Amino acid sequence: MLQVLSSAWALLLGLGLLMVGNGLQGTLLGVRGNIEGFSTLEMSFVMSAYFLGFLGGSRMAPDMIRRVGHVRVFAALASFISAVMILYPLLTEPVVWILGRVVIGFCFSGVYVTAESWLNNAADNENRGKALSLYMIVMMLGVVVSQALVIVADPSGFETFVIASMLVSISFAPILLSISPTPAFESTKPMTLRKIMEVSPLGCVGMFLLGGVYAAQFGMGAVYGAAAGLSLAQISTFVGTFYVGALLLQYPLGWLSDRMDRRLLILLVAGLGGAASVLGMLLGGNFALLLTAAFLIGGTTNPLYSLLIAHTNDFLEPEDMASASGGLVFINGLGAVAGPVVTGWLMGDEVFGAPGFFVLLVVLLFLLAAYAAYRTTQRPAVPVEETGSYAAMSPAATAVAVEYAQEVAIEAAREDGEQA
């Protein structure tokens, strides 16, 4: 782990600052939209636009990198991010914010693709798994830290937006000044969605449902807090608790994943997340119970992402795992685009109001649990000793990082086979 830190600390620092800026602008927009009188439906389109841009960026960024190189892509896209963050408080119109979020989502996706390929180049086969783990931890911690910055200034002003822009701008320095060799960019041709569905129906259906859950959680958490009448400090604590849960429960659930039928574990984890969502829906007026619900929801939805990838790998040959990762991430992105819009509709005064935030989570997570239960009746479980290794990943990562995680899983499987 120390070897990874010594070789990639500047890259990880820059990524951490990027995540602080990203997490800050997401929560800040939810609060500021309420101040500006935007409806929950309008804010849902604003939040959904990020995932639409992110999905497009993940498909186009590899071609951009091949044409002009890592450094130019990173610098150009990060500059656009910084500029759009300043634009938000100047033009407080839903249409402007929607377009801005599309641009920011596209740019963040391209920046992550670039940084993830740099990170992979900085690691070797011995420590690539540790590098990916550090990357995931940095991403989660960045969002948690960002919530503490939400309360440093009045969200009705422009100061906090400037802070977010500054953090993104500063993040360029450690990354661009520390990178010496520019890595050759290679990506695997994605497996067709039909083929992935044939291989792992649970992986495909689960990733689509989980995309809606994660996008609602990441995009609409602050919107819910504002609609529910929480204070600014309570909103930042509520949003941050999702990621604390994700960070603390990822590895224990990963340990269990390598020791039991993954379909059963997916069923149990999704069921726990659904039950926590019911708790938030019915008893969210109690702030302590609301935080408990957020902790459990975040602690189940993020590991589910890695569990579904690991489960799909159990039915793939090692040489097919990397190509399947791109398709799984794309399916997850499709669900993510729809999640905030449906949540915004459910949160409308004429439907459920603020508790509608949890209604979608309840439905999607229980659907995932039910489908996992159904799939256990359709074919025998893969013997535990024949399953691949679990690699912890964040839904915020791009297909590039997931593909590298697949390589780590393949290498671990080979080592297990040699030892056997």
KOLMIKE-526308 format. One record per residue (C-alpha): x, y, z; residue in three letters; residue number from 0. Coordinates in Angstrom, 3 decimals, decimal comma. Layout:
BEGIN
{{X; Y; Z}; ALA; NUM}
...
// end
This chain:
BEGIN
{{0,000; 0,000; 0,000}; MET; 0}
{{2,866; 2,386; 0,843}; LEU; 1}
{{4,462; 1,609; -2,510}; GLN; 2}
{{1,251; 2,648; -4,283}; VAL; 3}
{{1,030; 5,855; -2,247}; LEU; 4}
{{4,626; 6,786; -2,995}; SER; 5}
{{4,170; 6,345; -6,741}; SER; 6}
{{0,658; 7,728; -7,138}; ALA; 7}
{{0,085; 10,128; -4,215}; TRP; 8}
{{-0,139; 13,215; -6,444}; ALA; 9}
{{-2,654; 11,542; -8,732}; LEU; 10}
{{-4,754; 10,395; -5,781}; LEU; 11}
{{-4,565; 13,865; -4,215}; LEU; 12}
{{-5,776; 15,457; -7,433}; GLY; 13}
{{-8,600; 12,944; -7,738}; LEU; 14}
{{-9,569; 13,578; -4,136}; GLY; 15}
{{-9,837; 17,320; -4,787}; LEU; 16}
{{-11,918; 16,628; -7,888}; LEU; 17}
{{-14,314; 14,496; -5,866}; MET; 18}
{{-14,581; 17,180; -3,176}; VAL; 19}
{{-15,528; 19,680; -5,859}; GLY; 20}
{{-17,995; 17,269; -7,475}; ASN; 21}
{{-19,654; 16,306; -4,209}; GLY; 22}
{{-19,867; 19,937; -3,134}; LEU; 23}
{{-21,558; 21,138; -6,323}; GLN; 24}
{{-24,079; 18,282; -6,247}; GLY; 25}
{{-25,294; 19,060; -2,725}; THR; 26}
{{-25,049; 22,801; -3,242}; LEU; 27}
{{-27,301; 22,710; -6,311}; LEU; 28}
{{-29,944; 20,762; -4,389}; GLY; 29}
{{-30,004; 23,413; -1,670}; VAL; 30}
{{-29,744; 26,410; -3,997}; ARG; 31}
{{-32,488; 25,074; -6,259}; GLY; 32}
{{-34,865; 25,070; -3,303}; ASN; 33}
{{-33,864; 28,650; -2,451}; ILE; 34}
{{-34,510; 29,715; -6,059}; GLU; 35}
{{-37,958; 28,102; -5,995}; GLY; 36}
{{-37,250; 25,290; -8,460}; PHE; 37}
{{-39,797; 22,461; -8,243}; SER; 38}
{{-38,628; 18,969; -7,323}; THR; 39}
{{-39,395; 17,854; -10,883}; LEU; 40}
{{-37,217; 20,633; -12,309}; GLU; 41}
{{-34,417; 19,672; -9,937}; MET; 42}
{{-34,781; 16,027; -10,936}; SER; 43}
{{-34,037; 16,961; -14,561}; PHE; 44}
{{-31,066; 19,026; -13,383}; VAL; 45}
{{-29,673; 16,068; -11,449}; MET; 46}
{{-30,460; 13,524; -14,161}; SER; 47}
{{-28,593; 15,654; -16,711}; ALA; 48}
{{-25,305; 14,877; -14,935}; TYR; 49}
{{-25,728; 11,143; -15,518}; PHE; 50}
{{-26,762; 11,712; -19,131}; LEU; 51}
{{-23,555; 13,669; -19,704}; GLY; 52}
{{-21,520; 11,109; -17,757}; PHE; 53}
{{-22,881; 8,293; -19,899}; LEU; 54}
{{-22,028; 10,163; -23,088}; GLY; 55}
{{-18,577; 11,096; -21,839}; GLY; 56}
{{-17,718; 7,525; -20,929}; SER; 57}
{{-18,419; 6,495; -24,533}; ARG; 58}
{{-16,604; 9,400; -26,219}; MET; 59}
{{-13,641; 10,075; -23,908}; ALA; 60}
{{-11,531; 7,104; -25,106}; PRO; 61}
{{-11,660; 8,395; -28,694}; ASP; 62}
{{-10,763; 11,919; -27,538}; MET; 63}
{{-7,754; 10,589; -25,638}; ILE; 64}
{{-6,541; 8,610; -28,642}; ARG; 65}
{{-6,774; 11,703; -30,858}; ARG; 66}
{{-5,171; 14,403; -28,699}; VAL; 67}
{{-3,665; 12,638; -25,677}; GLY; 68}
{{-4,292; 12,388; -21,937}; HIS; 69}
{{-2,890; 15,760; -20,894}; VAL; 70}
{{-4,916; 17,858; -23,324}; ARG; 71}
{{-8,143; 16,012; -22,629}; VAL; 72}
{{-7,680; 16,288; -18,871}; PHE; 73}
{{-6,784; 19,981; -18,903}; ALA; 74}
{{-9,558; 20,958; -21,330}; ALA; 75}
{{-12,346; 19,062; -19,586}; LEU; 76}
{{-11,300; 20,124; -16,092}; ALA; 77}
{{-11,289; 23,765; -17,248}; SER; 78}
{{-14,877; 23,408; -18,467}; PHE; 79}
{{-15,881; 21,935; -15,090}; ILE; 80}
{{-14,389; 24,909; -13,242}; SER; 81}
{{-16,113; 27,388; -15,572}; ALA; 82}
{{-19,567; 25,797; -15,309}; VAL; 83}
{{-19,392; 25,810; -11,511}; MET; 84}
{{-18,973; 29,588; -11,616}; ILE; 85}
{{-21,854; 29,854; -14,088}; LEU; 86}
{{-24,440; 28,243; -11,784}; TYR; 87}
{{-24,981; 31,193; -9,390}; PRO; 88}
{{-24,844; 33,716; -12,247}; LEU; 89}
{{-27,661; 32,155; -14,300}; LEU; 90}
{{-30,171; 30,566; -11,935}; THR; 91}
{{-32,489; 29,118; -14,555}; GLU; 92}
{{-33,458; 25,405; -14,712}; PRO; 93}
{{-32,624; 25,115; -18,428}; VAL; 94}
{{-29,177; 26,643; -17,898}; VAL; 95}
{{-28,498; 24,332; -14,964}; TRP; 96}
{{-29,626; 21,285; -16,960}; ILE; 97}
{{-27,245; 22,150; -19,798}; LEU; 98}
{{-24,493; 22,886; -17,297}; GLY; 99}
{{-24,981; 19,530; -15,616}; ARG; 100}
{{-24,790; 17,718; -18,955}; VAL; 101}
{{-21,470; 19,461; -19,622}; VAL; 102}
{{-20,148; 18,753; -16,132}; ILE; 103}
{{-21,201; 15,103; -16,278}; GLY; 104}
{{-19,513; 14,700; -19,651}; PHE; 105}
{{-16,344; 16,403; -18,434}; CYS; 106}
{{-16,112; 14,506; -15,150}; PHE; 107}
{{-16,500; 11,239; -17,024}; SER; 108}
{{-13,649; 12,159; -19,371}; GLY; 109}
{{-11,475; 13,327; -16,487}; VAL; 110}
{{-12,061; 10,066; -14,599}; TYR; 111}
{{-11,283; 7,974; -17,681}; VAL; 112}
{{-8,018; 9,878; -18,090}; THR; 113}
{{-7,056; 9,669; -14,432}; ALA; 114}
{{-7,971; 5,989; -14,145}; GLU; 115}
{{-5,756; 5,096; -17,096}; SER; 116}
{{-2,915; 7,078; -15,491}; TRP; 117}
{{-3,486; 5,271; -12,205}; LEU; 118}
{{-3,386; 1,904; -13,922}; ASN; 119}
{{-0,133; 2,886; -15,622}; ASN; 120}
{{1,358; 3,866; -12,240}; ALA; 121}
{{0,580; 0,425; -10,802}; ALA; 122}
{{1,865; -3,016; -11,703}; ASP; 123}
{{0,390; -6,509; -11,424}; ASN; 124}
{{1,619; -6,759; -7,853}; GLU; 125}
{{-0,206; -3,718; -6,499}; ASN; 126}
{{-2,973; -2,925; -9,004}; ARG; 127}
{{-5,647; -4,225; -6,637}; GLY; 128}
{{-4,348; -1,993; -3,838}; LYS; 129}
{{-4,252; 0,982; -6,204}; ALA; 130}
{{-7,895; 0,460; -7,153}; LEU; 131}
{{-8,861; 0,116; -3,489}; SER; 132}
{{-7,103; 3,379; -2,675}; LEU; 133}
{{-8,827; 5,015; -5,632}; TYR; 134}
{{-12,248; 3,941; -4,369}; MET; 135}
{{-11,474; 5,094; -0,816}; ILE; 136}
{{-10,279; 8,483; -2,081}; VAL; 137}
{{-13,459; 8,929; -4,134}; MET; 138}
{{-15,685; 8,157; -1,151}; MET; 139}
{{-13,693; 10,310; 1,266}; LEU; 140}
{{-13,756; 13,187; -1,217}; GLY; 141}
{{-17,555; 13,240; -1,224}; VAL; 142}
{{-17,697; 12,949; 2,576}; VAL; 143}
{{-15,259; 15,844; 3,050}; VAL; 144}
{{-17,160; 17,951; 0,528}; SER; 145}
{{-20,260; 17,911; 2,729}; GLN; 146}
{{-18,393; 19,758; 5,479}; ALA; 147}
{{-17,730; 22,613; 3,023}; LEU; 148}
{{-21,421; 23,104; 2,227}; VAL; 149}
{{-21,914; 25,029; 5,462}; ILE; 150}
{{-18,908; 27,375; 5,202}; VAL; 151}
{{-20,903; 30,080; 3,396}; ALA; 152}
{{-24,467; 31,110; 2,607}; ASP; 153}
{{-25,717; 28,861; -0,253}; PRO; 154}
{{-27,811; 31,744; -1,588}; SER; 155}
{{-24,579; 33,563; -2,483}; GLY; 156}
{{-21,748; 32,630; -4,817}; PHE; 157}
{{-18,874; 31,945; -2,389}; GLU; 158}
{{-19,409; 28,174; -2,095}; THR; 159}
{{-19,608; 27,814; -5,872}; PHE; 160}
{{-16,277; 29,625; -6,109}; VAL; 161}
{{-14,779; 27,208; -3,564}; ILE; 162}
{{-15,945; 24,234; -5,659}; ALA; 163}
{{-14,452; 25,807; -8,791}; SER; 164}
{{-11,159; 26,526; -7,000}; MET; 165}
{{-10,879; 22,943; -5,761}; LEU; 166}
{{-11,294; 21,596; -9,280}; VAL; 167}
{{-8,767; 24,103; -10,641}; SER; 168}
{{-6,222; 23,263; -7,926}; ILE; 169}
{{-6,658; 19,541; -8,598}; SER; 170}
{{-4,988; 19,958; -12,006}; PHE; 171}
{{-1,640; 20,888; -10,487}; ALA; 172}
{{-0,608; 17,716; -8,609}; PRO; 173}
{{-1,832; 15,528; -11,460}; ILE; 174}
{{-0,354; 17,371; -14,428}; LEU; 175}
{{2,931; 18,256; -12,731}; LEU; 176}
{{3,583; 14,733; -11,471}; SER; 177}
{{2,745; 12,703; -14,562}; ILE; 178}
{{5,867; 12,040; -16,630}; SER; 179}
{{5,192; 9,230; -19,112}; PRO; 180}
{{1,892; 9,451; -20,971}; THR; 181}
{{0,394; 5,964; -20,977}; PRO; 182}
{{-0,828; 4,326; -24,141}; ALA; 183}
{{-4,601; 4,204; -23,989}; PHE; 184}
{{-6,237; 0,879; -24,699}; GLU; 185}
{{-9,779; -0,229; -24,075}; SER; 186}
{{-11,511; -3,502; -24,746}; THR; 187}
{{-14,396; -3,677; -27,194}; LYS; 188}
{{-17,568; -4,040; -25,078}; PRO; 189}
{{-19,539; -7,275; -25,159}; MET; 190}
{{-23,025; -6,895; -26,642}; THR; 191}
{{-25,839; -6,306; -24,172}; LEU; 192}
{{-27,713; -9,340; -25,499}; ARG; 193}
{{-24,705; -11,552; -24,806}; LYS; 194}
{{-24,331; -10,213; -21,254}; ILE; 195}
{{-28,055; -10,772; -20,634}; MET; 196}
{{-27,702; -14,380; -21,776}; GLU; 197}
{{-24,706; -14,894; -19,525}; VAL; 198}
{{-26,087; -13,191; -16,403}; SER; 199}
{{-29,683; -11,959; -16,325}; PRO; 200}
{{-29,292; -10,972; -12,674}; LEU; 201}
{{-26,182; -8,937; -13,467}; GLY; 202}
{{-27,982; -6,965; -16,193}; CYS; 203}
{{-31,300; -6,405; -14,409}; VAL; 204}
{{-29,525; -5,663; -11,142}; GLY; 205}
{{-27,184; -3,103; -12,695}; MET; 206}
{{-30,105; -1,268; -14,338}; PHE; 207}
{{-32,107; -1,122; -11,101}; LEU; 208}
{{-29,041; -0,170; -9,098}; LEU; 209}
{{-28,277; 2,673; -11,513}; GLY; 210}
{{-31,617; 4,250; -10,601}; GLY; 211}
{{-30,954; 3,743; -6,892}; VAL; 212}
{{-27,458; 5,246; -6,954}; TYR; 213}
{{-28,437; 8,229; -9,114}; ALA; 214}
{{-31,383; 9,039; -6,857}; ALA; 215}
{{-29,135; 8,781; -3,809}; GLN; 216}
{{-26,281; 10,845; -5,264}; PHE; 217}
{{-28,390; 13,339; -7,206}; GLY; 218}
{{-31,520; 13,843; -5,130}; MET; 219}
{{-30,317; 13,463; -1,545}; GLY; 220}
{{-29,842; 17,205; -1,042}; ALA; 221}
{{-33,105; 17,944; -2,870}; VAL; 222}
{{-34,894; 15,652; -0,419}; TYR; 223}
{{-33,220; 17,348; 2,541}; GLY; 224}
{{-34,324; 20,794; 1,356}; ALA; 225}
{{-37,873; 19,588; 0,658}; ALA; 226}
{{-38,056; 17,910; 4,080}; ALA; 227}
{{-37,071; 21,146; 5,825}; GLY; 228}
{{-33,675; 20,009; 7,093}; LEU; 229}
{{-31,120; 22,625; 8,043}; SER; 230}
{{-28,029; 23,116; 5,902}; LEU; 231}
{{-25,861; 21,235; 8,403}; ALA; 232}
{{-28,374; 18,393; 8,553}; GLN; 233}
{{-28,497; 18,141; 4,758}; ILE; 234}
{{-24,713; 17,904; 4,479}; SER; 235}
{{-24,611; 15,282; 7,265}; THR; 236}
{{-27,407; 13,285; 5,631}; PHE; 237}
{{-25,713; 13,209; 2,225}; VAL; 238}
{{-22,304; 12,424; 3,719}; GLY; 239}
{{-23,717; 9,501; 5,715}; THR; 240}
{{-24,531; 7,603; 2,513}; PHE; 241}
{{-20,838; 7,536; 1,648}; TYR; 242}
{{-19,653; 6,741; 5,165}; VAL; 243}
{{-21,864; 3,650; 5,034}; GLY; 244}
{{-20,518; 2,769; 1,594}; ALA; 245}
{{-16,934; 3,057; 2,813}; LEU; 246}
{{-17,387; 1,022; 5,996}; LEU; 247}
{{-19,530; -1,844; 4,672}; LEU; 248}
{{-17,881; -2,401; 1,274}; GLN; 249}
{{-15,094; -4,689; 2,482}; TYR; 250}
{{-17,019; -6,797; 5,055}; PRO; 251}
{{-19,627; -7,569; 2,403}; LEU; 252}
{{-16,831; -8,305; -0,075}; GLY; 253}
{{-15,359; -10,793; 2,405}; TRP; 254}
{{-18,741; -12,540; 2,648}; LEU; 255}
{{-19,071; -12,496; -1,143}; SER; 256}
{{-16,097; -14,811; -1,550}; ASP; 257}
{{-17,550; -17,322; 0,925}; ARG; 258}
{{-21,220; -17,847; -0,022}; MET; 259}
{{-23,670; -17,958; -2,926}; ASP; 260}
{{-23,506; -14,426; -4,326}; ARG; 261}
{{-27,150; -14,507; -5,424}; ARG; 262}
{{-28,217; -15,095; -1,845}; LEU; 263}
{{-25,966; -12,296; -0,623}; LEU; 264}
{{-27,362; -9,928; -3,293}; ILE; 265}
{{-30,875; -10,853; -2,119}; LEU; 266}
{{-30,021; -10,165; 1,537}; LEU; 267}
{{-28,129; -6,923; 0,880}; VAL; 268}
{{-30,819; -5,530; -1,440}; ALA; 269}
{{-33,482; -6,526; 1,085}; GLY; 270}
{{-31,599; -4,731; 3,863}; LEU; 271}
{{-31,317; -1,622; 1,680}; GLY; 272}
{{-35,027; -1,783; 0,900}; GLY; 273}
{{-35,895; -2,141; 4,599}; ALA; 274}
{{-33,681; 0,851; 5,420}; ALA; 275}
{{-35,507; 2,836; 2,731}; SER; 276}
{{-38,838; 1,951; 4,373}; VAL; 277}
{{-37,388; 3,220; 7,652}; LEU; 278}
{{-36,455; 6,526; 6,036}; GLY; 279}
{{-39,813; 6,843; 4,303}; MET; 280}
{{-41,901; 6,235; 7,416}; LEU; 281}
{{-39,702; 7,641; 10,198}; LEU; 282}
{{-37,535; 10,187; 8,384}; GLY; 283}
{{-38,844; 12,934; 10,629}; GLY; 284}
{{-36,528; 11,598; 13,334}; ASN; 285}
{{-33,077; 12,780; 12,260}; PHE; 286}
{{-31,205; 9,970; 14,037}; ALA; 287}
{{-33,334; 7,347; 12,269}; LEU; 288}
{{-32,919; 9,239; 8,995}; LEU; 289}
{{-29,128; 8,988; 9,333}; LEU; 290}
{{-29,423; 5,292; 10,199}; THR; 291}
{{-31,426; 4,755; 7,020}; ALA; 292}
{{-28,879; 6,728; 4,953}; ALA; 293}
{{-25,977; 4,734; 6,417}; PHE; 294}
{{-27,588; 1,397; 5,572}; LEU; 295}
{{-28,748; 2,490; 2,110}; ILE; 296}
{{-25,286; 3,753; 1,185}; GLY; 297}
{{-23,673; 0,726; 2,810}; GLY; 298}
{{-25,752; -1,680; 0,717}; THR; 299}
{{-26,126; 0,020; -2,675}; THR; 300}
{{-22,411; 0,623; -3,269}; ASN; 301}
{{-21,300; -2,958; -2,449}; PRO; 302}
{{-24,183; -4,261; -4,600}; LEU; 303}
{{-22,447; -2,701; -7,601}; TYR; 304}
{{-19,323; -4,771; -6,985}; SER; 305}
{{-21,362; -7,850; -6,090}; LEU; 306}
{{-23,257; -7,778; -9,383}; LEU; 307}
{{-20,026; -7,462; -11,351}; ILE; 308}
{{-18,455; -10,333; -9,397}; ALA; 309}
{{-21,584; -12,458; -9,887}; HIS; 310}
{{-21,495; -11,858; -13,655}; THR; 311}
{{-17,809; -12,815; -13,729}; ASN; 312}
{{-18,682; -16,194; -12,206}; ASP; 313}
{{-20,323; -17,158; -15,513}; PHE; 314}
{{-17,644; -15,724; -17,803}; LEU; 315}
{{-14,342; -17,003; -19,044}; GLU; 316}
{{-11,441; -14,834; -17,815}; PRO; 317}
{{-10,776; -13,500; -21,314}; GLU; 318}
{{-14,386; -12,193; -21,531}; ASP; 319}
{{-14,528; -10,373; -18,188}; MET; 320}
{{-12,983; -7,105; -19,335}; ALA; 321}
{{-15,246; -6,826; -22,378}; SER; 322}
{{-18,332; -7,467; -20,228}; ALA; 323}
{{-17,444; -4,615; -17,860}; SER; 324}
{{-18,176; -1,913; -20,425}; GLY; 325}
{{-21,648; -3,300; -21,081}; GLY; 326}
{{-22,465; -3,545; -17,382}; LEU; 327}
{{-21,385; 0,047; -16,751}; VAL; 328}
{{-23,493; 1,206; -19,715}; PHE; 329}
{{-26,574; -0,605; -18,378}; ILE; 330}
{{-25,994; 0,989; -14,981}; ASN; 331}
{{-25,741; 4,391; -16,666}; GLY; 332}
{{-29,095; 3,943; -18,406}; LEU; 333}
{{-30,758; 3,320; -15,052}; GLY; 334}
{{-28,916; 6,306; -13,563}; ALA; 335}
{{-30,349; 8,711; -16,152}; VAL; 336}
{{-33,915; 7,681; -15,285}; ALA; 337}
{{-33,508; 7,522; -11,483}; GLY; 338}
{{-33,575; 11,246; -10,553}; PRO; 339}
{{-36,447; 12,032; -12,957}; VAL; 340}
{{-38,704; 9,357; -11,474}; VAL; 341}
{{-37,673; 10,432; -7,975}; THR; 342}
{{-38,523; 14,057; -8,733}; GLY; 343}
{{-41,975; 13,050; -9,947}; TRP; 344}
{{-42,579; 10,939; -6,832}; LEU; 345}
{{-41,481; 13,858; -4,631}; MET; 346}
{{-44,070; 16,168; -6,164}; GLY; 347}
{{-46,680; 17,598; -3,789}; ASP; 348}
{{-49,429; 15,866; -5,728}; GLU; 349}
{{-47,784; 12,433; -5,289}; VAL; 350}
{{-45,797; 11,579; -2,106}; PHE; 351}
{{-44,006; 14,818; -1,310}; GLY; 352}
{{-40,514; 14,617; 0,212}; ALA; 353}
{{-40,874; 10,927; 1,294}; PRO; 354}
{{-41,139; 10,083; -2,422}; GLY; 355}
{{-37,334; 10,133; -2,375}; PHE; 356}
{{-37,411; 6,842; -0,477}; PHE; 357}
{{-40,343; 5,344; -2,405}; VAL; 358}
{{-38,227; 4,730; -5,509}; LEU; 359}
{{-35,435; 3,214; -3,418}; LEU; 360}
{{-37,924; 0,878; -1,734}; VAL; 361}
{{-39,384; -0,291; -5,037}; VAL; 362}
{{-36,074; -0,752; -6,867}; LEU; 363}
{{-34,214; -2,486; -4,034}; LEU; 364}
{{-37,063; -4,890; -3,254}; PHE; 365}
{{-37,419; -5,614; -6,981}; LEU; 366}
{{-33,714; -6,455; -7,068}; LEU; 367}
{{-34,067; -8,722; -4,020}; ALA; 368}
{{-37,098; -10,460; -5,563}; ALA; 369}
{{-35,333; -10,998; -8,883}; TYR; 370}
{{-32,268; -12,389; -7,103}; ALA; 371}
{{-34,555; -14,832; -5,283}; ALA; 372}
{{-36,111; -15,851; -8,599}; TYR; 373}
{{-32,725; -16,422; -10,232}; ARG; 374}
{{-31,716; -18,820; -7,446}; THR; 375}
{{-34,443; -21,147; -8,758}; THR; 376}
{{-33,264; -21,016; -12,385}; GLN; 377}
{{-29,818; -22,611; -12,196}; ARG; 378}
{{-27,521; -24,111; -9,587}; PRO; 379}
{{-25,150; -21,895; -7,650}; ALA; 380}
{{-21,535; -21,747; -8,730}; VAL; 381}
{{-19,461; -23,615; -6,117}; PRO; 382}
{{-17,764; -21,137; -3,800}; VAL; 383}
{{-14,324; -22,532; -4,586}; GLU; 384}
{{-14,905; -21,832; -8,297}; GLU; 385}
{{-16,090; -18,236; -7,985}; THR; 386}
{{-13,861; -15,307; -8,867}; GLY; 387}
{{-12,536; -12,746; -6,433}; SER; 388}
{{-14,592; -9,739; -5,339}; TYR; 389}
{{-13,101; -6,383; -6,350}; ALA; 390}
{{-14,479; -3,337; -4,529}; ALA; 391}
{{-15,590; -0,615; -6,949}; MET; 392}
{{-17,607; 2,586; -6,768}; SER; 393}
{{-20,581; 3,258; -9,094}; PRO; 394}
{{-18,980; 6,660; -9,714}; ALA; 395}
{{-16,030; 5,023; -11,502}; ALA; 396}
{{-15,973; 4,613; -15,267}; THR; 397}
{{-15,683; 1,465; -17,365}; ALA; 398}
{{-11,908; 1,959; -17,446}; VAL; 399}
{{-11,529; 1,390; -13,698}; ALA; 400}
{{-14,027; -1,478; -13,769}; VAL; 401}
{{-12,053; -3,101; -16,582}; GLU; 402}
{{-8,877; -2,836; -14,517}; TYR; 403}
{{-10,740; -4,334; -11,560}; ALA; 404}
{{-11,635; -7,253; -13,818}; GLN; 405}
{{-7,949; -7,719; -14,589}; GLU; 406}
{{-7,237; -7,853; -10,861}; VAL; 407}
{{-9,964; -10,483; -10,427}; ALA; 408}
{{-8,547; -12,538; -13,317}; ILE; 409}
{{-5,043; -12,400; -11,835}; GLU; 410}
{{-6,352; -13,453; -8,424}; ALA; 411}
{{-8,231; -16,388; -10,008}; ALA; 412}
{{-5,079; -17,513; -11,763}; ARG; 413}
{{-3,086; -17,363; -8,549}; GLU; 414}
{{-5,769; -19,393; -6,756}; ASP; 415}
{{-5,667; -21,965; -9,554}; GLY; 416}
{{-1,884; -22,245; -9,322}; GLU; 417}
{{-2,034; -22,706; -5,553}; GLN; 418}
{{-4,732; -25,358; -5,935}; ALA; 419}
// end
